[in-house]
Amino acid sequence: MNTTTPTLSNRDRAVLRAVASGRCAISGSLDHSLVVDGMCVSDQFVGPRLLEAGFIAAGPLPGPARLTATGAALLEAA
């Protein structure tokens, strides 16, 4: 059984905190851009990376981003 914890950058943790506070949405575009407080995040890859890793999720796009159980656990452990 592999129990390693993924390495999160400071930016990743900041984005997860913003998602947890309900400040984020994911665009309906093909790249699934992340929007915080109505503004696009300057790191165009952070949203898709956190989505693909299973740390955040979204319902119908465009729509609000939410933490998954895994994302919440990582944020709590950080």
C-alpha positions in Angstrom: 0.0 0.0 0.0 1.4 3.4 -1.0 0.6 6.1 1.5 2.7 9.0 0.2 1.2 12.4 0.3 1.3 14.5 -2.9 3.5 17.5 -2.8 1.5 20.8 -3.0 3.1 24.1 -3.9 2.2 27.2 -1.9 0.1 28.3 -4.9 -1.8 24.9 -4.8 -2.6 25.4 -1.1 -3.7 29.0 -1.6 -6.0 27.9 -4.4 -7.4 25.0 -2.3 -8.1 27.5 0.5 -9.9 29.8 -2.0 -12.0 26.9 -3.2 -12.8 25.9 0.3 -14.0 29.4 1.1 -16.4 29.3 -2.0 -14.5 32.0 -3.9 -13.7 29.9 -7.1 -15.4 28.8 -10.2 -14.3 26.8 -13.2 -15.0 28.1 -16.7 -16.8 26.2 -19.4 -13.9 26.6 -21.8 -12.0 23.6 -23.0 -9.1 24.4 -20.7 -11.2 24.5 -17.5 -9.7 27.8 -16.4 -10.0 28.6 -12.7 -11.6 31.9 -11.6 -11.1 33.4 -8.1 -13.2 36.3 -7.0 -14.3 36.8 -10.7 -10.8 37.0 -12.0 -8.8 34.4 -14.0 -5.9 32.9 -12.1 -2.6 33.8 -13.6 -1.4 30.2 -13.5 -3.4 28.8 -16.3 -2.5 25.2 -15.3 -3.4 25.2 -11.6 -7.1 24.6 -12.2 -6.8 21.7 -14.6 -3.9 20.2 -12.6 -6.0 20.2 -9.3 -9.1 18.9 -11.2 -7.1 16.1 -12.8 -5.5 15.2 -9.5 -8.9 14.9 -7.9 -8.5 17.7 -5.3 -11.2 19.9 -6.7 -14.4 19.2 -8.6 -17.1 21.1 -10.4 -20.7 20.3 -11.4 -22.0 21.4 -14.7 -19.5 23.8 -16.3 -19.2 26.7 -16.0 -19.9 26.5 -12.3 -18.5 26.7 -8.7 -15.4 24.7 -7.8 -15.6 22.6 -4.6 -13.1 20.6 -2.7 -13.2 16.8 -2.9 -12.7 14.8 0.2 -9.1 14.2 -0.9 -8.5 17.9 -1.4 -10.0 18.7 2.0 -7.8 16.1 3.7 -4.7 17.5 1.9 -5.5 21.1 2.9 -6.1 20.0 6.5 -2.8 18.2 6.6 -0.9 21.1 5.1 
